[in-house]
Amino acid sequence: MKVYLDNAATTSIDKRVLEEMLPFLENNFGNPSSTHSHGRVIKAAIEKSRKKVAELLHATPAEIIFTSGGTESDNTAIRSNVNTGKVKHIISSKLEHHAVLHTVEELERKGVVKATYIDFDDKGNLDLIQLEELLKDSKDVMVSLMHGNNEIGNILDIEKVSELCKEYGVIFHSDTVQTVGHFDINLSTLPINYIAASAHKFHGPKGVGILYMKKDSRTVPFITGGGQEREMRGGTENVYGIVGFAKALELALSDLENHRKHIESLKWRMIQQLQENIQGVEFHGNSGDVDNSLYTVLNVCLPESPANGMMLFNLDLASISASGGSACSSGALAGSHVINALRKGKNSEKGVIRFSFSKYNTTEEIDYTVSKLKEVLDSSKVVG
């Protein structure tokens, strides 16, 4: 059995998405900036996709900017506002994705902005009381906090933070890469300035994403060039990616509840199976609380064992794909910055595995994975 449980890193492409993209990989090859018939066909496809994405997110087409993915979208929202001088102070957290955290840290090192990182408890829940206190005394501020944490599954109360930022007149940007396509997000009622999303997190193609830019939050482009994307993102558009993004989002949201119920049942099953078979197992963040975390993510804290350092390798040998955290940091020797921040130097020997699920996973795969995990841990005890 071959099992893929690393869907927070990327999902497999839905065949229906691929079918939608193929004409733009084969016959419809014109440049959308060209005014002849070949170009007009492609331009129309982009605008049709933009309109569809806007409808699904309850936004307007003018507010949707296509990008290469979440990282570019996050960087654009942050750096463009800093470049205009609108933002001189960024409030964020040490639990953010590196697309945000490294960007803020770099701008702080260069002396371009002041950075403040809000506190969190041992489960990774952010201190929103502290956030409000900071907003009372701050000027020229951007708040950048992710909606769903890709490693520990914690969900930000995005409505509350949006209202706070609106009340104090500050810019709010949220990395929603793990939640767009998995939650119904209504941008017509949410007072947020910027969100970022990536198609490959909900069974679309890699290399394409969006930046939602609220109509009164327009800023300078981060990538300059030929004036594409309403002069907000230079460069010839990734046409087949854009078409794929729109189709993938449409499919994801059209059967959202059924997909959610299926994936939640898998997560519940894995939690129960782990607790029954592995003594001392715990769960990082809120990921063990199915009703109050991303239903797609379970971050497992294993009991101390000589096998922990080789656990992912041993799972891979058993044809099980999982991760120790964000795919963007999987080669880092220091491990997950999120888990390190939560542990604060404690329990450093305990193993960390992030399992993340999709609509294509099965109960048989969950049972197989837990059995192999137990097998590896039990064999290490015998050797020890």
C-alpha positions in Angstrom: 0.0 0.0 0.0 1.2 3.5 -0.9 -0.1 6.2 1.4 0.1 10.0 0.9 -0.5 12.0 4.1 1.3 15.2 3.3 -1.6 17.2 1.8 -0.7 20.4 3.7 2.4 20.5 1.6 0.6 19.8 -1.6 -2.4 17.9 -2.9 -2.7 15.8 -6.0 -4.4 17.5 -8.9 -8.0 16.6 -9.5 -8.4 15.0 -13.0 -11.3 17.4 -13.7 -8.9 20.3 -13.1 -6.4 18.8 -15.5 -9.0 18.4 -18.2 -9.9 22.1 -17.8 -6.3 23.1 -18.2 -5.3 20.8 -21.2 -6.7 23.0 -24.0 -4.5 25.9 -22.7 -1.5 23.5 -22.7 -2.2 22.2 -26.2 -4.1 24.5 -28.6 -4.9 27.8 -26.9 -1.3 29.1 -26.7 -1.7 32.8 -27.5 -0.2 35.6 -25.3 -3.1 37.3 -23.4 -1.5 40.7 -23.9 -1.7 40.2 -27.7 -4.6 42.0 -29.4 -5.1 39.4 -32.2 -7.6 36.6 -32.0 -5.2 34.1 -30.4 -4.5 36.5 -27.6 -8.1 37.6 -27.1 -9.2 34.0 -26.5 -6.6 33.6 -23.8 -7.4 37.0 -22.2 -11.1 36.0 -22.1 -10.2 32.8 -20.3 -8.2 34.7 -17.7 -11.0 37.1 -17.0 -13.6 34.3 -16.9 -11.4 32.6 -14.3 -11.0 35.8 -12.3 -14.7 36.4 -12.3 -15.3 32.8 -11.1 -12.8 33.1 -8.3 -14.3 36.4 -7.2 -17.8 34.9 -7.1 -16.6 31.9 -5.0 -14.9 34.2 -2.5 -17.6 36.8 -2.6 -15.3 39.5 -3.9 -15.2 41.6 -7.1 -13.0 40.6 -10.1 -10.9 43.8 -9.7 -9.9 42.6 -6.2 -8.3 39.3 -7.4 -4.7 39.4 -8.6 -3.2 36.2 -9.9 0.3 35.3 -8.7 2.7 32.4 -8.6 1.4 31.2 -5.2 1.1 32.0 -1.5 4.7 33.1 -1.0 4.5 35.8 -3.7 1.1 36.9 -2.5 2.3 37.3 1.1 5.4 39.1 0.0 3.4 41.4 -2.3 1.0 42.4 0.4 3.7 43.1 3.0 6.5 44.6 0.9 4.3 46.8 -1.3 2.7 48.5 1.7 6.2 49.0 3.3 7.5 50.4 0.0 4.8 53.0 -0.1 5.6 54.2 3.4 2.1 53.2 4.6 3.5 50.6 7.0 6.3 51.3 9.5 5.3 48.8 12.1 4.3 45.1 11.5 2.5 43.1 14.2 2.8 39.3 13.6 3.8 36.1 15.4 6.7 33.7 15.5 4.3 30.9 14.4 3.8 32.3 10.9 4.8 30.6 7.7 8.3 31.6 6.6 6.8 33.5 3.7 5.7 36.0 6.2 8.1 35.5 9.1 11.3 35.7 7.1 9.9 38.7 5.2 9.1 40.6 8.4 12.5 39.7 9.9 14.4 40.9 6.9 12.6 44.2 6.8 13.2 44.6 10.6 17.0 43.8 10.1 17.2 46.5 7.4 15.6 49.0 9.8 12.7 49.5 7.4 10.0 48.6 9.9 9.5 47.9 13.6 8.3 44.3 14.2 6.3 43.2 17.2 5.5 39.5 17.7 2.4 38.8 19.9 2.5 36.1 22.6 0.9 32.7 22.5 0.2 29.9 25.0 1.6 26.4 25.0 -1.0 25.3 22.5 -0.1 28.1 20.1 -3.2 30.2 20.7 -2.4 33.9 20.0 -3.0 36.5 22.7 -5.6 38.7 21.0 -6.0 40.9 24.2 -2.3 41.8 23.7 -3.0 42.5 20.1 -5.7 45.0 20.9 -3.4 46.8 23.4 -0.8 47.1 20.7 -3.2 48.5 18.3 -4.4 51.2 20.7 -0.9 52.7 20.7 0.4 52.0 17.2 0.4 54.0 14.0 1.3 53.1 10.4 0.6 49.4 11.2 0.0 46.2 9.3 -1.1 43.1 11.2 -0.1 39.9 9.5 -1.5 36.7 11.0 -2.3 33.4 9.3 -5.8 32.1 9.3 -4.9 28.4 9.6 -1.5 27.2 10.8 0.0 24.8 8.4 1.9 22.9 11.0 -0.2 22.7 14.2 -3.7 23.3 12.7 -4.6 26.2 14.9 -7.3 28.5 13.5 -7.2 32.3 14.0 -10.5 34.0 14.8 -10.1 36.0 11.6 -13.4 37.8 12.1 -12.4 39.2 15.5 -9.0 40.3 14.2 -10.5 41.9 11.1 -12.9 43.9 13.3 -10.1 44.9 15.7 -8.0 46.1 12.7 -11.0 48.0 11.2 -11.7 49.6 14.6 -8.2 50.9 15.0 -7.7 51.8 11.3 -4.8 49.4 10.6 -4.1 47.1 7.6 -4.8 43.4 8.0 -3.2 40.8 5.9 -3.7 37.0 6.4 -2.0 34.0 4.9 -5.1 31.9 4.1 -3.2 29.3 2.1 -4.5 26.4 4.3 -8.1 27.6 4.5 -9.1 28.8 1.0 -10.7 25.8 -0.6 -11.4 24.2 2.7 -13.6 26.8 4.4 -16.3 29.1 3.0 -14.7 32.5 3.2 -17.0 35.5 2.5 -14.9 38.5 1.6 -17.9 40.7 1.2 -18.5 40.7 4.9 -15.0 40.2 6.2 -13.2 43.6 6.7 -9.8 42.4 5.7 -7.4 44.1 3.3 -5.3 41.2 1.9 -5.5 37.4 1.8 -3.2 34.9 0.0 -4.1 31.5 -1.5 -2.4 28.7 -3.5 -4.2 26.3 -5.9 -2.1 23.3 -5.0 -3.5 23.2 -1.5 -7.0 22.2 -2.9 -6.2 19.9 -5.8 -5.2 22.5 -8.3 -1.9 23.0 -10.1 1.3 24.2 -8.4 2.8 27.6 -9.3 -0.4 29.7 -9.2 -2.1 31.6 -6.5 -4.0 34.8 -5.8 -3.7 37.9 -3.8 -7.0 39.3 -2.7 -6.6 43.1 -2.5 -9.6 44.9 -1.1 -10.7 47.6 -3.5 -9.7 50.5 -1.2 -6.3 48.8 -0.4 -4.6 49.1 -3.8 -0.9 49.7 -3.5 2.2 49.7 -5.7 3.2 46.5 -7.6 5.9 44.2 -6.1 6.8 42.8 -9.5 7.0 45.4 -12.2 7.0 44.8 -15.9 4.5 44.9 -18.7 1.5 46.1 -16.6 -0.3 42.8 -16.5 -2.9 42.0 -13.7 -4.3 45.5 -13.8 -0.8 46.9 -13.5 -0.3 45.1 -10.2 1.8 42.1 -11.2 4.1 42.3 -14.2 4.9 39.2 -16.3 3.0 37.0 -18.8 0.2 35.2 -16.9 0.3 31.5 -16.1 -2.8 30.9 -18.2 -3.3 27.2 -17.7 -2.5 27.6 -14.0 -5.1 30.4 -13.6 -7.7 28.3 -15.4 -6.8 25.4 -13.1 -7.0 27.6 -10.0 -10.6 28.6 -10.8 -11.7 25.1 -11.6 -10.1 23.6 -8.5 -11.7 26.2 -6.2 -15.1 25.7 -7.8 -14.8 21.9 -7.2 -13.5 22.3 -3.7 -16.3 24.6 -2.6 -19.1 22.8 -4.5 -18.8 19.7 -2.3 -17.2 21.3 0.7 -19.4 19.7 3.4 -19.0 16.1 2.2 -15.3 16.5 1.8 -15.0 18.0 5.3 -17.1 15.2 6.9 -15.0 12.5 5.2 -11.7 14.1 6.1 -12.8 14.8 9.7 -13.8 11.1 10.1 -10.2 10.1 9.0 -8.7 12.5 11.5 -10.9 11.3 14.3 -10.0 7.7 13.4 -6.3 8.4 13.4 -6.5 10.2 16.8 -8.4 7.3 18.3 -6.1 4.6 16.8 -2.9 6.5 17.9 -4.3 6.8 21.5 -5.2 3.1 21.6 -2.0 1.8 20.2 0.8 4.2 21.3 1.2 5.0 25.0 2.1 8.6 25.7 1.1 10.0 22.3 0.2 13.7 22.3 -0.8 16.3 19.7 0.8 19.7 19.1 -1.3 22.9 19.1 -5.0 22.4 18.7 -4.6 19.8 16.1 -5.9 17.0 18.4 -9.2 19.0 18.8 -11.0 18.1 15.6 -13.8 20.7 16.1 -11.4 23.6 16.7 -8.5 23.1 14.3 -7.9 22.6 10.6 -9.6 19.3 9.8 -6.9 18.5 7.3 -3.9 18.6 9.8 -2.8 16.4 12.8 0.5 17.1 14.4 1.6 14.1 16.4 4.0 14.3 19.3 5.5 10.8 19.9 6.8 9.5 23.2 10.6 9.6 23.5 12.2 6.7 21.5 15.5 5.9 19.8 13.4 5.6 16.6 12.2 9.2 16.5 15.1 10.6 14.5 14.5 8.0 11.8 10.7 7.9 12.0 9.9 9.7 8.8 12.6 7.6 7.0 11.0 4.4 8.3 7.6 5.5 7.3 8.9 6.3 3.9 10.3 2.8 3.6 6.8 1.6 4.4 5.5 3.7 1.5 3.9 6.3 3.8 4.6 10.0 3.0 4.3 12.4 5.9 6.4 15.3 7.2 8.0 16.9 10.2 6.5 20.3 9.5 6.3 22.8 6.6 7.5 21.4 3.3 9.4 24.7 2.8 11.6 23.9 5.8 11.8 20.1 5.5 15.5 20.2 4.9 16.4 22.5 7.8 18.6 21.0 10.5 17.0 23.1 13.2 13.6 21.4 12.6 10.2 23.2 12.7 10.4 26.7 13.9 6.7 26.4 15.1 7.3 23.3 17.2 10.6 24.8 18.6 8.7 27.9 19.6 5.9 25.9 21.3 8.3 23.6 23.2 10.6 26.4 24.3 13.5 24.0 24.5 11.6 21.3 26.4 10.8 17.8 25.2 13.3 18.2 22.4 13.7 14.4 22.1 10.1 13.7 21.3 9.3 13.0 17.7 7.2 15.2 15.5 5.1 14.0 12.6 2.6 16.1 10.7 -0.1 14.0 9.0 -2.4 15.9 6.7 -5.4 14.6 4.8 -7.4 15.0 1.7 -10.6 13.8 0.1 -8.7 11.0 -1.6 -7.5 9.3 1.7 -9.2 6.2 3.1 -9.7 4.5 6.5 -7.6 1.6 5.3 -4.7 4.0 4.8 -5.1 5.4 8.3 -5.1 2.0 9.9 -2.1 0.9 7.9 -0.2 4.0 8.9 -0.9 3.6 12.6 0.1 0.0 12.4 3.4 0.8 10.8 4.1 3.6 13.3 3.5 1.3 16.2 5.6 -1.4 14.6 8.6 1.0 14.3 8.2 2.2 17.9 7.9 -1.3 19.3 10.9 -2.6 17.4 13.0 0.3 18.7 12.0 -0.7 22.3 13.2 -4.3 21.7 16.5 -3.1 20.3 16.9 -0.5 23.1 
